[in-house]
Amino acid sequence: MPPPDQAIRRIPCDGAEFGLVTQRRPGYTPALSLLPGEVGLGFRTHTPSGVAGQRERCGGGRGKPVYGLLNSKMGRLGSTLGRVAGGAAISLSLCGCATFWDEMTRKDIPIHARFNGLFTKDDPLVVLRDSQDGDKRAKALRALQEPSQNGGSTADQDAIVAILVTAAKGDKQPLSRLAAVRQLSEFKDPRAVQGLIDAYYKATVFAPETATVIQCEALTALGRTKHPAGVDLLTRVVRAPEPAFDVSSLEKQQEHDRRTAAARALGNFSHYEATEALVHVLKNDKDIAMRNRAHEALVKITGKDLPPDGKEWEDYLAQQSGQPPTREPASKIKLTGLLKGE
């Protein structure tokens, strides 16, 4: 729904209707535009009315475009194609189709193919079988839904889970792996959890920067599943010792990103192992941002807004469980081979 000072208007154009957002501003000639933050597809009218666009037509009449409906590099298209493109752009943008702009600004396919892609959908299984295009494969993977949650058969469930698990840990394209990981986070099948764990460890075949992005997404996805099988990896990542002194700043940042992603993900679990790992961070970690993430996760788990003090949280959790608080041994936990999966 639009904000209170806006309203959705339906604008007829050559037999079709497109929904646009109008704004009311006292004492100001109002503008017909998209939602706040969306620029480049609005019309400014010259009508003195309090509601913009009472007599506008699609790109003509008394209105004039604020910005071009299409990228200027596309050149001047025919009026009919322009109206279709403008209507599609407006309606798709209002629907939140973020991938629309990615598709329309691609340089590797001709303009007519970009427009055709707006109105036709390829079978995702056919795309995954035949195409090596990273964008197409990622789009196809995002289209796969869990059959067991949508009336599908057991055979369909086995096939779709196998496709996503295989892509998450073995696809040659990083975008495809990310898409598969995100889809698996929505699945209830326990095999999805193991697929996400495998995706975390197998990401190291890419450059460190790319691997870190995939690993952080896999950790976040494990949190979304809320499956207890994911807690072990998350706690091990959170408890990982700080990088050595001679490690580069980039590597330190990548380790920080993994640990903060794991801490946030643990906020979805009320298991003892999860809260214990988060308390460990509060008590021992020197990284302020990491301690803040651990504190936020503990607040989310318990609903209790205690100060970010490890001892206070330890005593509170012990009291809730009816057990005396456990004290950590002097020797720190050493984890090796975390990234390599050894």
N, C-alpha and C positions, 0 to 999 in steps of 0.2 A: 504494500500500500504506500502511496506517496505521502510526504509530510502534510500537516494540516493546511499549509498555505499553497498546496498544489492540488491539482485534480487531473484525472485521466480523461482526455477527450478523444472521441473517435472521429477521424477525419476521412470522409469519403474521397476516393481517388479512382476514377475510371472503373467504377463498379466494385472496388475493393475498399476496405476500411483499415486504417492503421491507427493504433493507439498511441497518443502523444501526451506528454505531461505539460500542463499549463500552470503558470504561476500568477498569483495576484500580489501586486505591490502598490499600495496607496500612493498616488501622486507620481507614479512612474509608468511610462509606457511599457507594459509587461512583455516578457519574452516567452516564446514557446520553446521549451528545451527539454533535454533529457534530465534524468535524476541528477542531483548534485554530484560533481566529479566526472560526469560524462559530457565531454565537449565535442564539438565538431559536427553535430547532427541536429541543430536547432534552426528555428526561423524567428526573425524579429519582424513584427508587424507594425503598421502605422495606424492601426485602429485605436481610437481613444477609449474604447471599452475597457472595463475592469478585468475582463477575461481575454487573454490573447487568442488570436487566431479564429475569430468568429466567421470570417469570410475567406479564410486562406484556402488555397488549393495546394496540391503536391508540387512545391517548387515554383509556383506561379501565382497569378492573381495579385492581391495587394501585399503579399508577403515577399520578402527577399531573404535568401539564405545568409546566415551568419558566417558559416564556413561551408566549404564545398562538401556535398554529400559523399563524394568519393575522393580518394587521394588524387591530388592534381597530376601525379605522374601517370595516371591511367588515361589522361586525355579526355576529350569531349566525346562521350558516348551518345548514341541516339536518345531521343526524348523518351521513347517507350522503355528502353533498357535502363535509362536513368531513373525513371519512376519506379520500376521494379526493384532496382538496386537500392534506391533510397528507402522504399517501403520495407524491404527485407532487412536493411541495416537497422532501421528504427525499431521494428518489431523484435528482431533478434536481440538487440541491445537491451531493450526493456525486459526481455525474458531472462537476461543474465547469461547469455551465451558467450562466454569469454573467448571460446575458441574461434568465434566468427572472425575476429580481426586477424588471428593467426592464419586462418585459411585464406582470407582476402588479400593479405599482404605477401603471400608466398611468391617468390620469384622463379621457382623451379618448374612451375606449370603455367600454361597460358591463361589469359583472363577468362575465356569462356569455360574452361574447366573449373575455375574457382567458383563461378556462378552455378554451374551444374551441381557442384558439390553441396550447395545450399539446399537443394530440393531433392536430391537422391542420396540414398544411404546404401553403402555396400554391406554385404553380409560380413560381419566381423570374423567369422571362422574362415571364410574364403580369403579375406585380406591376410590373416595370420598364416594361412597356408602358402599363399602365392607371393606376398609382398615382402620386400626387405627395406622398405621406406620406414624410417624411424617414426615419423609423425603419423603415418597411416597405421602402423602397428600399435602405437600408443593409443590412438583413438579407438581402435578395434578392441583393445584390452579393456579400456574404460567402459565399453558397451556391454561387457559380459556381466550378467547378474547371476546370483546363486540360484540354481534350479530348485533346490529343496525349499527355498523361501518363496518360490513363485509357481508352485504346482508342477515342477519338472520331475522326471524319473530319476531313479538311482543311477542309471547309466549316464544320463545327462550330467548329474552331479559329479560323478567320477571324472568325466571327460573335461568339464570346465575347470574343476579344481586342478587337474593335472596340467592343463594349459597354462593357468595362471602361476602355479608353483614353478613350472619349468621356465617360464618367462622371467619370473622374479629373480631367479638365481642364475639363469644362463643366457638370457637374450643378449645379443651383441650390442644393442642400442641402449644407452643409459635411460633415455626417455621411456622406452618400453619397460624397462625394469621398474622404474618409478611408478608407471601406470599400473603394472601388475601388483606391486606392493600395496598401492592405495586401494585397489579393488579387493585384495585379500583381507584388508582390515575390516571390510564390511561383511565378510563371510563368517558364518557360525560353525562351519566345518572345522573340527580340530586339526585337520591336515593343513589348514591355512596357517596355523601358528607355527608349525614346523617349517613351512615354506618361507615364512618371514624370518625365522632364525637362520635358515640357510641363505636367504638373500643378504642378511647382514654380513655373514662371513665370506660369501662368494663375491661381494662387491670389490674386494681388494684386487681384482684383475684390472680394474681401471686405475687411472691416475689418482693420487691421494685426494685431490680436491673433489673429483667426481665420486670417488668411493665414499667420502664422508657424507655427501648429500644423500646417497642411497642408504647408507647406514643409519643416518638420522631419521630418514623416512621410515625405515624398517622398525626402528625403536618406537617411534610415534605410533606406527600401525599396531605393534604389539600392545600398546596401551589401549588403543581403541577396541581391540578384541575383548579385553578384560578377561582373557583366559588365563588361568593360573599357570599354565605351562610356559608362559612368557616371562614370569617373574624372575626366574633364575638368571637369564641373560641380562635383564634390566638391572638387577642388583649387582651383578658382576661388573657391568660397565660403570655404574655409579661408584662402586668401591675401588675402581682402578686407581692405582697410585699415581701421583703427579708425575708428569714427564721429567726425564733427567734434565739437569741444568744445561747441558750442552745441546739440547734439542732446539731446533729452529723455532722461531715464533709462530710460523705457519703451522707446524706440527702441534704446537701447544694449543693453538686456536682450534684445530680440528679435534683434538682430544676433548677440549672444553665443550665443543658443540655436541659431541657424542654424549658426554656425561650429562649435560643439561637436558638433552632430549630424553635420556633415560629417566632422569629425575622427574620430569613432567609426566612421563608415561606412568611412572609408579603411583602417581596421584589417583589412578583409576583402580587401584588395588588396596583392599583392606587387610591383606595377608600380613602376618607377623614379619616375614622376611622383608617385605617392602618397607614397613615402618622402621624396622631395625636398621636397614641400610640408609634410610633418610636421616635417622637420628645420628648415625655414624658420621654422615657428612656434616651435620650441624656441630658436632663435637670436635671434629678433627680437620675439616677442610679449611684451607687458607683462602680459597677463592670466594670472595664476597658474593658474586653472582651465583655461584653454585650453591652456597648456603641459602640464598634467597629462594632459589628454585626448590630446594629441599623443604624449606619452611612452607612455601606455598602448597606443595604436595601434601604435607602433613595436615595443614589446615583443611584442604579439600577432602582428605580421607576421614578425618575425625569430626569436622565441623567445629572444632575448638580453636579459637584464635589466641593461642599462647604466644609469648615472645619467642623470637628465634634463638632460644637457648637450649642446647642439646641436653643438659642435665635436667632441666625442667620438663622437657618433652619425654625424656627417658622415665622419669618418676611418674609422670601422668599415665603413660602407656602401661607401665608396670602395675599401677593401681587399677587400671581398667581391666587388665588381664588377671588380676589377683595373684600375680607372681612378683617376687622381689626383683628389682632392677638388675640386669646383668651388666657386669663391668668388662670392658674390652681388655684383652691381654695387652701387655706392653708392646709385644712384637706386632708390627703392622702386617696386614695380609699382603702377600706378594702374588700378583697375578702375572703370568707370562703367556705369551702367545694369544692374547685376547683378540687381536685383530686378525691373526692368521688362522684362528680356530683350532690351535693345537691343544 
